[in-house]
Amino acid sequence: MSTPDLFSWYYYIIIAGCFIFCFLSITNTLYLSLFTKKPRLTHGPLVSVLVPARDEEQNIGRCLDSLLNQTYRDYEIIVYDDMSEDGTWEIISGYAEKNPSIRAIKGSDLPEGWFGKPHAMQELARHASGEYFLFTDADTVHDGNSISWAVTNALAHRADALSGYTRQIPKSFGEVAVLSNMFLNAVLFMPLWIIPLIRLPFASHIIGQFIFFKASVFKAIDGYKSVRHKISEDIYIGRELKKRGHRLVFLDVKNHVSCRMYRSFSGAVDGIAKNIYDFFEKHVASIIALTVFIIGGLVLPVVLLPLEVLTHGSHIHLAAASVGLFFGAWALFLYNRGMVWYAPLLYPFLFILLIYIGWKSVIDDTLGKGYLWKGRFVK
């Protein structure tokens, strides 16, 4: 029996990794399906639904209409206009005048050291009176059971905080290519089912479009004060929760909440770029490691496979196995998330795009350019 050559060992390592990715994709898919409870409660603890809004005149009406039409009865809605420069305030105040369950708050200048969204969230909580706080973005649309879903699952899982994957609605090729990457963590790195089981901060995952807190826990961690200067405030509030020993649960809310995060390819790139370097706590070494991992482990096998076929190489089966295993894991999770049929076929283009976005984020931060978001520069 001949000794495996260098290329064979390369493929063996990639295939071993792909089995891990398949395991994560399958177990995360099963976990989201089996552990997410169906909404059943119509009455219970008071929920304060808290909506930060800045320049959201295109979205805020749909969001509020959906929140007004809930099967769960014990809730209030508070909307914070974060110094919008469009017609957002007029829309919010109009809804508040017609609906006594809605309170509209007019924002003011940011305090020193605070970024816009964390400050908006903190101000919303300050005006809330519920036993639970549901933070949701102004570009989300809820079915009639979204609040019931949150209360049902929080109580069933004894969660101090709860978040989940909403349904993403990208409407262009570019949006699909960028947004597919938001699920990469659940296929490559993060067993979602381990999040409630251990208290280490790295075992956390939160999507800012939908976060459900016990009010007492939110106050115990001083709300968003500890992450007031973070661009990815949702990621860091999750880590803060775990650091303080609280129970975080991540589930599947896609049947009840949908969102179109960005409205163009460039907007999607800018939106991800402002978060990715911050996600890695601005460690360049992490971006370098991610680049090597993606290029060497996910992209290179796709490049080598046709070369093996054309040259009748001796590693065709290994190359095909490495590509096929990862594609299967990736396609399973993307289809489970409700992404369009062609989203998995963008592999490996979307991973190359992610590397570009990651380095754009590093360069923009290093040069001090910061990121223009909702009319504000953040660094």
Legacy VTK file of the C-alpha trace (Angstrom):
# vtk DataFile Version 3.0
C-alpha trace
ASCII
DATASET POLYDATA
POINTS 379 float
0.000 0.000 0.000
1.457 3.344 -1.054
1.972 6.150 1.431
-0.517 9.023 0.982
1.042 12.018 -0.717
0.749 15.631 0.403
-2.411 16.290 -1.626
-4.057 13.198 -0.195
-3.388 14.395 3.346
-4.767 17.815 2.404
-8.013 16.247 1.205
-8.234 13.936 4.226
-8.058 16.974 6.511
-10.668 18.852 4.459
-12.999 15.837 4.399
-12.645 15.390 8.176
-13.582 19.051 8.606
-16.535 18.652 6.260
-17.895 15.790 8.361
-17.847 18.203 11.307
-19.669 20.811 9.201
-22.277 18.208 8.223
-22.708 17.299 11.882
-23.203 20.947 12.832
-25.607 21.617 9.970
-27.729 18.540 10.725
-27.770 18.936 14.514
-28.447 22.681 14.351
-31.281 22.101 11.877
-32.785 19.409 14.109
-32.325 21.524 17.236
-34.100 24.538 15.728
-36.944 22.315 14.565
-37.394 20.174 17.674
-36.760 22.673 20.471
-38.671 25.662 19.090
-42.119 25.597 20.679
-45.243 26.681 18.854
-46.919 29.818 20.239
-49.814 28.981 22.519
-50.192 31.726 25.138
-52.623 34.613 24.721
-52.264 36.056 28.232
-49.386 36.274 30.674
-46.693 38.669 31.859
-46.733 42.176 30.434
-44.396 42.509 27.448
-42.915 45.847 26.416
-42.301 45.755 22.657
-39.460 48.201 22.020
-38.726 49.486 18.516
-35.726 51.737 17.741
-36.195 53.629 14.473
-33.909 55.932 12.517
-34.805 56.967 8.960
-37.299 54.120 8.647
-40.196 55.813 6.864
-40.290 52.969 4.313
-40.624 50.275 6.975
-42.021 51.528 10.256
-45.682 51.513 9.182
-45.610 47.828 8.202
-43.800 46.959 11.416
-46.311 48.748 13.654
-49.307 47.373 11.755
-48.007 43.851 12.332
-47.326 44.502 16.028
-50.812 45.881 16.580
-52.371 42.654 15.313
-51.231 40.172 17.980
-53.026 37.206 19.573
-51.134 37.854 22.830
-53.020 40.565 24.722
-50.749 41.760 27.508
-48.312 44.079 25.818
-47.401 47.690 25.128
-45.485 49.167 22.175
-42.882 51.902 22.590
-41.148 53.408 19.561
-38.040 55.587 19.787
-37.316 57.961 16.924
-33.528 58.240 16.884
-33.280 61.736 15.372
-34.558 60.654 11.958
-34.019 62.961 9.018
-36.960 61.629 6.991
-40.664 61.250 7.821
-40.229 58.556 10.473
-41.297 60.736 13.409
-44.461 61.914 11.666
-45.467 58.300 10.979
-44.700 57.136 14.536
-46.496 60.031 16.198
-49.472 59.491 13.899
-49.756 55.871 14.983
-49.457 56.888 18.642
-52.298 59.382 18.303
-54.608 56.738 16.853
-53.540 53.770 19.007
-53.363 54.117 22.809
-51.184 51.001 23.045
-48.337 52.827 21.226
-46.069 55.400 22.846
-43.786 57.526 20.688
-40.524 58.934 22.076
-38.611 61.684 20.326
-34.857 61.126 20.610
-32.195 63.713 21.395
-28.437 64.070 20.907
-26.250 61.085 21.753
-24.422 61.197 25.089
-20.632 61.054 24.971
-19.351 57.522 24.354
-22.624 56.061 23.088
-23.435 54.749 19.615
-26.904 55.338 18.262
-28.620 51.974 18.501
-27.408 50.973 21.992
-28.542 54.374 23.255
-31.933 53.993 21.594
-32.365 50.566 23.185
-31.377 51.893 26.602
-33.842 54.779 26.328
-36.631 52.452 25.244
-36.038 50.218 28.271
-36.069 53.255 30.555
-39.657 53.999 29.502
-40.837 50.379 29.580
-42.963 48.860 32.327
-43.170 45.235 31.203
-41.922 42.127 32.945
-40.299 41.237 29.619
-38.697 43.439 26.971
-38.970 42.514 23.291
-36.513 44.532 21.200
-37.276 44.330 17.492
-36.007 46.308 14.514
-38.177 48.748 12.587
-37.687 46.800 9.340
-39.217 43.598 10.738
-42.733 42.347 9.982
-44.463 40.118 12.545
-47.279 37.657 12.172
-50.004 37.653 14.820
-48.189 35.163 17.050
-44.708 36.653 17.393
-45.171 37.932 20.961
-46.924 34.721 21.977
-44.001 32.782 20.454
-41.506 34.755 22.548
-43.375 34.321 25.832
-44.158 30.637 25.181
-40.533 29.773 24.394
-38.980 31.922 27.107
-41.127 30.240 29.766
-40.731 26.746 28.313
-36.932 27.022 28.199
-36.561 29.047 31.431
-34.679 31.631 29.399
-33.342 34.868 30.821
-32.948 36.047 27.240
-34.105 34.642 23.934
-33.290 35.323 20.297
-33.670 33.502 17.015
-33.252 33.405 13.274
-35.885 35.526 11.552
-36.848 34.904 7.931
-34.607 36.937 5.631
-36.184 38.327 2.455
-33.396 39.368 0.076
-34.821 40.488 -3.263
-31.711 40.703 -5.425
-28.814 38.445 -6.358
-26.373 40.649 -4.466
-28.452 40.640 -1.285
-28.664 36.835 -1.410
-24.883 36.530 -1.861
-24.127 38.730 1.134
-26.897 37.633 3.506
-26.215 33.919 3.049
-23.008 34.503 4.977
-24.933 35.340 8.141
-25.615 31.599 8.510
-21.974 30.578 8.137
-21.451 30.542 11.890
-24.068 27.817 12.390
-22.476 25.546 9.763
-18.786 26.042 10.531
-18.393 26.946 14.186
-21.395 27.234 16.500
-23.505 24.365 17.851
-26.639 26.357 18.655
-27.836 23.676 21.046
-24.853 24.229 23.325
-25.729 27.905 23.997
-28.137 27.247 26.915
-25.872 24.564 28.374
-22.647 26.419 29.132
-21.942 29.879 30.510
-18.812 30.758 28.550
-19.222 34.031 26.608
-18.137 32.508 23.281
-21.193 30.214 23.411
-23.645 32.980 22.570
-25.560 33.970 19.494
-28.070 36.797 19.170
-29.774 38.390 16.170
-30.601 42.023 16.882
-33.811 41.877 14.865
-35.494 39.969 17.700
-34.238 39.890 21.310
-36.455 38.972 24.264
-35.204 39.800 27.787
-36.494 39.326 31.266
-36.690 42.943 32.398
-35.024 42.057 35.707
-32.072 40.461 33.897
-31.752 43.393 31.511
-31.549 45.757 34.495
-29.155 43.466 36.364
-26.581 43.727 33.554
-27.143 47.504 33.251
-28.782 47.059 29.889
-26.690 48.249 26.969
-24.348 50.361 29.081
-21.477 47.873 28.851
-21.801 47.698 25.020
-22.632 51.371 24.456
-19.609 51.860 22.178
-20.015 48.625 20.181
-21.120 48.525 16.549
-22.256 44.888 16.905
-24.158 45.605 20.096
-26.359 42.505 19.702
-23.367 40.147 19.609
-21.783 41.789 22.634
-24.953 41.922 24.707
-25.170 38.149 24.236
-21.598 37.725 25.454
-22.314 40.000 28.398
-25.331 37.916 29.370
-23.272 34.728 29.374
-20.421 36.421 31.232
-22.860 37.376 34.011
-24.132 33.781 34.262
-27.570 34.228 32.668
-29.369 31.656 30.523
-29.525 32.522 26.826
-31.505 30.451 24.325
-31.391 30.728 20.530
-34.265 29.281 18.482
-36.129 29.621 15.180
-38.568 32.523 14.789
-38.652 32.536 10.973
-42.313 31.454 10.865
-43.338 34.545 12.817
-40.914 37.373 11.972
-39.464 38.393 8.608
-37.037 41.107 7.621
-35.446 42.660 4.556
-32.241 43.943 6.118
-30.786 45.732 3.096
-32.198 47.075 -0.140
-29.172 46.813 -2.426
-25.932 44.920 -2.876
-23.838 47.907 -1.799
-26.048 48.451 1.234
-25.640 44.801 2.228
-21.851 44.981 1.835
-21.675 48.147 3.950
-23.973 46.648 6.574
-21.884 43.496 6.985
-18.581 45.422 6.763
-19.450 47.614 9.735
-19.965 44.511 11.876
-17.464 41.868 10.836
-14.222 43.373 12.220
-16.059 44.439 15.361
-17.398 40.869 15.715
-13.787 39.651 16.038
-13.062 42.381 18.618
-10.851 44.093 16.021
-8.177 41.399 16.058
-6.449 41.357 12.663
-5.114 37.883 13.436
-8.696 36.598 13.463
-9.359 38.031 9.992
-6.114 36.491 8.733
-7.089 33.109 10.203
-10.561 33.366 8.678
-9.037 34.194 5.294
-6.675 31.211 5.375
-9.440 28.910 6.575
-11.940 29.955 3.901
-9.501 30.076 0.989
-7.641 26.911 1.936
-10.548 24.879 3.240
-13.619 25.974 1.295
-12.535 27.678 -1.920
-9.425 25.772 -3.007
-11.153 22.342 -3.237
-13.673 23.833 -5.688
-10.815 25.163 -7.818
-8.904 21.883 -7.700
-11.849 19.613 -8.573
-12.176 20.617 -12.262
-8.388 20.514 -12.597
-8.412 16.935 -11.284
-11.122 16.032 -13.789
-9.398 17.669 -16.760
-6.022 16.120 -15.979
-7.428 12.730 -14.919
-5.713 13.262 -11.571
-5.450 10.641 -8.878
-7.401 12.664 -6.315
-10.697 13.108 -8.163
-12.724 11.136 -5.628
-11.190 12.929 -2.663
-11.740 16.325 -4.281
-15.337 15.459 -5.140
-15.980 14.174 -1.617
-14.652 17.357 0.002
-16.731 19.612 -2.244
-19.846 17.438 -2.064
-19.831 17.096 1.722
-19.522 20.804 2.353
-22.064 21.698 -0.325
-24.546 19.280 1.256
-24.067 20.795 4.715
-24.339 24.331 3.380
-27.403 23.637 1.201
-29.247 21.889 4.036
-28.934 24.834 6.387
-29.652 27.520 3.776
-32.794 25.753 2.582
-33.896 25.250 6.176
-33.511 29.023 6.664
-35.827 29.647 3.706
-33.205 31.106 1.367
-33.898 31.084 -2.379
-33.120 27.923 -4.368
-29.937 29.221 -5.973
-28.320 30.484 -2.747
-26.230 27.311 -2.130
-25.009 27.410 -5.742
-23.200 30.674 -5.022
-20.614 28.646 -3.099
-17.708 29.496 -3.200
-18.320 32.983 -4.664
-20.053 34.238 -1.531
-17.124 33.143 0.656
-14.695 35.094 -1.517
-17.085 38.020 -1.137
-16.990 37.557 2.650
-13.188 37.769 2.626
-13.404 40.982 0.611
-15.915 42.445 3.074
-13.783 41.375 6.027
-10.669 43.105 4.726
-12.683 46.155 3.674
-13.839 46.357 7.278
-10.253 46.120 8.568
-8.922 48.726 6.135
-11.757 51.190 6.744
-11.251 50.909 10.499
-7.450 51.111 10.334
-7.538 54.209 8.132
-9.960 55.810 10.541
-12.659 56.155 7.887
-15.272 54.455 10.010
-18.608 53.412 8.564
-21.461 55.621 7.438
-24.655 54.066 8.746
-28.065 55.716 8.892
-26.435 59.117 8.361
-23.897 58.697 11.186
-20.233 57.749 11.147
-19.265 55.029 13.584
-15.758 53.767 14.289
LINES 1 380
379 0 1 2 3 4 5 6 7 8 9 10 11 12 13 14 15 16 17 18 19 20 21 22 23 24 25 26 27 28 29 30 31 32 33 34 35 36 37 38 39 40 41 42 43 44 45 46 47 48 49 50 51 52 53 54 55 56 57 58 59 60 61 62 63 64 65 66 67 68 69 70 71 72 73 74 75 76 77 78 79 80 81 82 83 84 85 86 87 88 89 90 91 92 93 94 95 96 97 98 99 100 101 102 103 104 105 106 107 108 109 110 111 112 113 114 115 116 117 118 119 120 121 122 123 124 125 126 127 128 129 130 131 132 133 134 135 136 137 138 139 140 141 142 143 144 145 146 147 148 149 150 151 152 153 154 155 156 157 158 159 160 161 162 163 164 165 166 167 168 169 170 171 172 173 174 175 176 177 178 179 180 181 182 183 184 185 186 187 188 189 190 191 192 193 194 195 196 197 198 199 200 201 202 203 204 205 206 207 208 209 210 211 212 213 214 215 216 217 218 219 220 221 222 223 224 225 226 227 228 229 230 231 232 233 234 235 236 237 238 239 240 241 242 243 244 245 246 247 248 249 250 251 252 253 254 255 256 257 258 259 260 261 262 263 264 265 266 267 268 269 270 271 272 273 274 275 276 277 278 279 280 281 282 283 284 285 286 287 288 289 290 291 292 293 294 295 296 297 298 299 300 301 302 303 304 305 306 307 308 309 310 311 312 313 314 315 316 317 318 319 320 321 322 323 324 325 326 327 328 329 330 331 332 333 334 335 336 337 338 339 340 341 342 343 344 345 346 347 348 349 350 351 352 353 354 355 356 357 358 359 360 361 362 363 364 365 366 367 368 369 370 371 372 373 374 375 376 377 378
